[in-house]
Amino acid sequence: MKQYASFTHLPFVSIVVAAYNSEVYIEKCLDSVLKLNYPQFEVIVVDGGSIDDTIHKIKLKIRTNQDKIRLICNKNLGVSADRNVGIEASRGKYIFLLDADTLVEKDSAKELAQLMDADSKIGIAQPKILSLNGRKICNAGTQMDHYGWTFAAGTGENRWKYESPRELICADTTAVLVRKSILEKTGLFDEYFFYYYEATDLSYRIVVSGSKIVYWPKAVVRHKSGHVRKKKTLSWRLFSFNLYHLAFIVKNYKLKEIARFGFPVFLATVLSSLYFLLKRKADVAISILKSTTVLVKEFKTIWSKHLFVSYRIRNTNGSNTSVPFSKSLWNLVMHDLKSLE
């Protein structure tokens, strides 16, 4: 690896915080950001249509930090749209994406920026993501198998584990540093993915384009994991997850890969609806089946995205890009399915 850039010569970083009904967390998040040990940065908070006191609390922070913080009010179009608005408004060479329920440790931006400055092939650098109390790991790098199943490594384990850097196939955009120039080639977040798979989709495009995603545990961010998800019904979550999972495969995989890995996922989706029907959860079963019908209805739109990946991203880099897939995660999938009973 090349020599690190000195602290004083690190490039300007834009910190983009996506907020939605985050009144409980946003002030502490911004306080931690403003204490970053970093020479030059801006903070862009994009609110996605909050109906609680989030915007008021952001404005209170702006009063005493007008030279650092900007607020952009967006409609409720999903986190991908919020992040895209922030990226487009940014001035930095690197974009530090954060969710509003995070706390950044003071050297996190410096560690990630020094890493990326030392290796121009890195498109995304991900810190170790811990629980808010800092005792347990939330995400030490996301694993993904050929079927598109994703799981966070290290979840629930002691914070001192997973201390070695490694390449990833997928970043957790709860907290990542992104090289802005790579997005000019791959495109921004795909706003079709309203809730699930938006990070997986962007990550996969970046890897296929020939850039790397690196997990860097010297940088640490804390996160209140899962609080937004818990507010959603099981029917809504499974509908969204299955739709965007299948859409991800159709959009990003080659034809042979869609047939080999996409069809088993489609079949598993149908069978899971029967599973919930037998468990007398008809609303859940119907929502899962609905995800497959929506996929069919929107197939033309998804296929146009597939053509973009095939001819504008994959072909420009050649077809021999190594994608660091993990071993099959079907056992973990079945365990999670049973836990929903």
Secondary structure, 3 states (H helix, E strand, C coil): CCCCCCHHHCCCEEEEEEECCCCCCHHHHHHHHHCCCCCCEEEEEEECCCCCCHHHHHHHHHHHCCCCEEEEECCCCCHHHHHHHHHHHCCCCEEEEEECCEEECCCHHHHHHHHHHHCCCEEEEEEEEEECCCCEEEECCEEECCCCCEEECCCCCECCCCCCCEEECECCCCEEEEEHHHHHHHCCCCCCCCCCCHHHHHHHHHHHCCCEEEEEEEEEEEECCCCCHHHCCHHHHHHHHHHHHHHHHHHHCCHHHHHHHHHHHHHHHHHHHHHHHHCCCHHHHHHHHHHHHHHHHCHHHHHHHHHHHHHHHHHHHCCCCCCCCCCCCHHHHHHHHHHCC
